[in-house]
């Protein structure tokens, strides 16, 4: 009997140890599982928070795009009437025809003769169709080049007002040398021996905007956008999905705030009752400073400006 009691006691001790070991293992396993689950939950929450932040930024950027496209925004004729006296519009590229999508001519700014060139979108449906919704053809850019060369000949500063979704993409435009016309306009602006100031007043998309933006100074309205491509075009090319335009708006950093932060533009103008007075002041101060520079100094500074921008572009890993 004593032997049976000893066996029973040994069995109970073994069971206790086994139970304790299993319980400890279970606790350890539960702790590990819980820790893993907690870590996964934190990672998931962090990713979700980041995604929400990115989505909010994308929505904010795309709202700027929609505001830049609003038909309620002031157009090129509104700026000309508010800022320049005695404006005389000039027509034609002296090669083929006049393009109504680009308006250009001579006016007085605080008594100084200047050449003004800008994109015209039109107000009514008929005007919009006539102006191709602000998308200039080669004739429009050749007209701009003609007026800029004329301005250089008579020592007039050049002011450009940019508001376009891009150059006109039609077959006729391509047949008439659209890409060459844009390149010639950019080259002409870079070589001008007179001060140049560009103002992005609404949309500033693609080569159609760049053709009139290679200036000594570039300003933007606070709700304007400026990029090498529309967000829909960017999304369509990169992701084959134009619905991702808001995300593209964020990635391309096309808002005035982003571009000023990146050092790509020189100032942002408010879009309230102060717009025209502030733009008038900015143009007057900028032209006053530029006109004090000698021609060679002006050209060297412009060259340095765009070499610096090229350096910024490359430093961002592009």
VENDA-V204591 format. One line per field, one symbol per residue. psi: psi as a letter, one per 40 degrees, with the letter a starting at -180 (. if undefined). burial: I if it has 9 or more other C-alpha atoms within 8 Angstrom, else O. A space follows every 10 residues. Layout:
BEGIN
psi=???
burial=???
END
This chain:
BEGIN
psi=dddddddddd dddddddddd dddddddddd dddddddddd dddddddddd dddddddddd ddddddddeh eeihaddddd dddiifhhhi iieedcihhe ehhiahihhf ehhihhhiih dididddddd effehiiddd dddddddddd dddefhihhi hhgieiihei dddddefddd dddddddddd ehfiihhihh ebhghadddd deegidihii ideiihieii ddddddddef heefdddddd degeiddddd defeieihhi gaeecddddd dddddddddd eeiidddddd dddddddddd ddddeee.
burial=OOOOOOOOOO OOOOOOOOOO OOOOOOOOOO OOOOOOOOOO OOOOOOOOOO OOOOIOIIIO IIOIIOIIIO OOOOIIOOII OOIIOOIOOO IIIOOOOIII IIIIIIIIIO OOIIIIIIII IIOOOOIIOI IIIIIIIIII IIIIIIIIIO IIOOOIIIII IIIIIIIIOO OOIIOOIIOO IIIIIIOIII OIIIIIIIII IIIIIIIIII IIIIIIIIII IIIIIIIOII IIIIIIOOOO IIOIIIIIII OOIIIIOIII OOOOIIOIII IOOOIIOIII OOIIOIIOOI IOOOOOOIIO OIIOIOOOIO OOIOOOOO
END
